[in-house]
Amino acid sequence: MVSIAVIGAGLSGLVVANLLKDNAKVTIFEKARGASGRLSTRRAEPYFFDHGAQFFKAKTPEFQAFLTPMMEQGIIKEWNARFVEFMKTDVINKRRWNGTNPNYVGVPGMSAICKYLAKDIDIQFSTRVSEMVDNGSWKLLDSDRNDLGSFDWVISTAPAQQTAELMPKSFLYYDSVCSTKMVSCFTLMLGFNKELPIDFDAALVGGSDISWISVNSSKPGRAKGYSLVIHSTNKWAEEHLHDDRNEIMEYICRHASSIIGVDLTSADHKNIHGWHYANIQKQPKQDLFIDEKQKLAVCGDWCIQGIAEAAFISAFNISNKINEIISGR
Ligand SMILES: Cc1cc2nc3c(=O)[nH]c(=O)nc-3n(C[C@H](O)[C@H](O)[C@H](O)COP(=O)(O)OP(=O)(O)OC[C@H]3O[C@@H](n4cnc5c(N)ncnc54)[C@H](O)[C@@H]3O)c2cc1C
């Protein structure tokens, strides 16, 4: 059976593994301790925070079909949030999301989706792939140069810059990967021991260093601890990536308080996460990166657009193509 190494256990890597596992022996290597990547949930009991993706859409029939089993089992639900849009401190739009253009979340946290997809997959966690050696097949090494095994195919689903560090320069699309720029984002996580007088669940913010504020605990099936998630803009994060984390936390907290007119500084729990590769600034020109001759491929949201559905579509297209190749269709 053909052996395939997949780098990354975010949505793309897990989709690829699930769609290829009937035709190949698939192993995922993930540098983190668990699956999910940017669809993760951070735990600080009694508070839980979806500190990456907040919700997602499923507009394509392929993604809808893939999600159906999870919807039937209650792992994915609609989030019918009270939504507002701020321009600076003014509310310029207010509505309730509904089923006509549904926004979905994982239940009881975003990470439930990847946990479900990881169930029957061979995943080696806490394993950062650092080098690929061409020895007729692809030998992978971790950061201590331990041999992780040799594989017929390697598919990287790591963000563009991390994929560029790994792929050999001979990879057919090496230049495209290198020219793809991903940008950062800070996420402030706040927990409160009582509810706050906030009359929205989700807020898009314009004209500010903050782009998003949500009452995470208002999502379906969440634990009781009242929690807020606040994202900086990508621009602000790029300019402050190396600043002191406490100062960043205090700035975002004060700034968000002034936008919504509610003091957030007395939070019971405060934490900040810096995403180095959160979103795409410059997208590649094509979206199917498969080098059939060298048996190398890359996929991920950044190949199309910085949203979960794009991560799925990218992984779905690559998997179909590789299934065709290995089954000789
Ligand atoms: C702050 C933020 C807010 C967002 N909001 C939304 C939203 O509201 N709606 C939406 O649809 N999308 C949103 N997104 C985007 C969404 O999260 C992504 O599109 C999606 O999760 C990407 O999945 P992926 O598998 O392509 O990449 P990732 O989730 O980044 O997975 C890549 C994995 O590769 C691993 N990895 C990297 N290098 C190595 C290595 N060398 N060895 C081993 N493992 C490695 C990483 O640890 C990671 O787990 C948001 C993202 C962020 C960061």
Ligand as a Chemical Component Dictionary entry (heavy atoms), coordinates in Angstrom:
data_LIG
# 
_chem_comp.id                   LIG 
_chem_comp.type                 NON-POLYMER 
_chem_comp.pdbx_formal_charge   0 
_chem_comp.three_letter_code    LIG 
# 
loop_
_chem_comp_atom.comp_id 
_chem_comp_atom.atom_id 
_chem_comp_atom.alt_atom_id 
_chem_comp_atom.type_symbol 
_chem_comp_atom.charge 
_chem_comp_atom.model_Cartn_x 
_chem_comp_atom.model_Cartn_y 
_chem_comp_atom.model_Cartn_z 
_chem_comp_atom.pdbx_ordinal 
LIG C1  C1  C 0 -7.696  34.299 14.843 1  
LIG C2  C2  C 0 -8.330  33.513 13.731 2  
LIG C3  C3  C 0 -9.676  33.715 13.441 3  
LIG C4  C4  C 0 -10.280 32.996 12.407 4  
LIG N1  N1  N 0 -11.614 33.160 12.173 5  
LIG C5  C5  C 0 -12.226 32.385 11.240 6  
LIG C6  C6  C 0 -13.641 32.423 11.092 7  
LIG O1  O1  O 0 -14.353 33.123 11.844 8  
LIG N2  N2  N 0 -14.214 31.653 10.121 9  
LIG C7  C7  C 0 -13.465 30.815 9.318  10 
LIG O2  O2  O 0 -14.040 30.103 8.469  11 
LIG N3  N3  N 0 -12.123 30.742 9.471  12 
LIG C8  C8  C 0 -11.501 31.504 10.405 13 
LIG N4  N4  N 0 -10.143 31.397 10.591 14 
LIG C9  C9  C 0 -9.375  30.569 9.649  15 
LIG C10 C10 C 0 -9.470  29.061 9.974  16 
LIG O3  O3  O 0 -9.135  28.858 11.307 17 
LIG C11 C11 C 0 -8.512  28.342 9.040  18 
LIG O4  O4  O 0 -8.922  28.594 7.696  19 
LIG C12 C12 C 0 -8.432  26.817 9.199  20 
LIG O5  O5  O 0 -8.497  26.427 10.538 21 
LIG C13 C13 C 0 -7.133  26.372 8.538  22 
LIG O6  O6  O 0 -6.942  24.992 8.688  23 
LIG P1  P1  P 0 -5.610  24.320 8.105  24 
LIG O7  O7  O 0 -5.666  22.886 8.428  25 
LIG O8  O8  O 0 -5.472  24.712 6.676  26 
LIG O9  O9  O 0 -4.398  25.044 8.861  27 
LIG P2  P2  P 0 -3.988  24.935 10.449 28 
LIG O10 O10 O 0 -5.200  24.860 11.281 29 
LIG O11 O11 O 0 -3.055  26.076 10.673 30 
LIG O12 O12 O 0 -3.224  23.563 10.541 31 
LIG C14 C14 C 0 -1.857  23.417 10.239 32 
LIG C15 C15 C 0 -1.239  22.502 11.290 33 
LIG O13 O13 O 0 0.108   22.228 10.918 34 
LIG C16 C16 C 0 0.877   22.119 12.095 35 
LIG N5  N5  N 0 2.288   22.292 11.709 36 
LIG C17 C17 C 0 2.874   23.397 11.175 37 
LIG N6  N6  N 0 4.175   23.149 10.905 38 
LIG C18 C18 C 0 4.410   21.869 11.282 39 
LIG C19 C19 C 0 5.562   21.038 11.248 40 
LIG N7  N7  N 0 6.741   21.474 10.764 41 
LIG N8  N8  N 0 5.473   19.762 11.720 42 
LIG C20 C20 C 0 4.280   19.300 12.210 43 
LIG N9  N9  N 0 3.155   20.047 12.275 44 
LIG C21 C21 C 0 3.209   21.309 11.794 45 
LIG C22 C22 C 0 0.317   23.237 12.976 46 
LIG O14 O14 O 0 0.627   23.027 14.344 47 
LIG C23 C23 C 0 -1.169  23.132 12.677 48 
LIG O15 O15 O 0 -1.840  22.294 13.593 49 
LIG C24 C24 C 0 -9.516  32.073 11.636 50 
LIG C25 C25 C 0 -8.167  31.877 11.960 51 
LIG C26 C26 C 0 -7.584  32.579 13.002 52 
LIG C27 C27 C 0 -6.149  32.308 13.356 53 
# 
loop_
_chem_comp_bond.comp_id 
_chem_comp_bond.atom_id_1 
_chem_comp_bond.atom_id_2 
_chem_comp_bond.value_order 
_chem_comp_bond.pdbx_ordinal 
LIG C1  C2  SING 1  
LIG C2  C3  SING 2  
LIG C2  C26 DOUB 3  
LIG C3  C4  DOUB 4  
LIG C4  N1  SING 5  
LIG C4  C24 SING 6  
LIG N1  C5  DOUB 7  
LIG C5  C6  SING 8  
LIG C5  C8  SING 9  
LIG C6  O1  DOUB 10 
LIG C6  N2  SING 11 
LIG N2  C7  SING 12 
LIG C7  O2  DOUB 13 
LIG C7  N3  SING 14 
LIG N3  C8  DOUB 15 
LIG C8  N4  SING 16 
LIG N4  C9  SING 17 
LIG N4  C24 SING 18 
LIG C9  C10 SING 19 
LIG C10 O3  SING 20 
LIG C10 C11 SING 21 
LIG C11 O4  SING 22 
LIG C11 C12 SING 23 
LIG C12 O5  SING 24 
LIG C12 C13 SING 25 
LIG C13 O6  SING 26 
LIG O6  P1  SING 27 
LIG P1  O7  DOUB 28 
LIG P1  O8  SING 29 
LIG P1  O9  SING 30 
LIG O9  P2  SING 31 
LIG P2  O10 DOUB 32 
LIG P2  O11 SING 33 
LIG P2  O12 SING 34 
LIG O12 C14 SING 35 
LIG C14 C15 SING 36 
LIG C15 O13 SING 37 
LIG C15 C23 SING 38 
LIG O13 C16 SING 39 
LIG C16 N5  SING 40 
LIG C16 C22 SING 41 
LIG N5  C17 SING 42 
LIG N5  C21 SING 43 
LIG C17 N6  DOUB 44 
LIG N6  C18 SING 45 
LIG C18 C19 SING 46 
LIG C18 C21 DOUB 47 
LIG C19 N7  SING 48 
LIG C19 N8  DOUB 49 
LIG N8  C20 SING 50 
LIG C20 N9  DOUB 51 
LIG N9  C21 SING 52 
LIG C22 O14 SING 53 
LIG C22 C23 SING 54 
LIG C23 O15 SING 55 
LIG C24 C25 DOUB 56 
LIG C25 C26 SING 57 
LIG C26 C27 SING 58 
# 
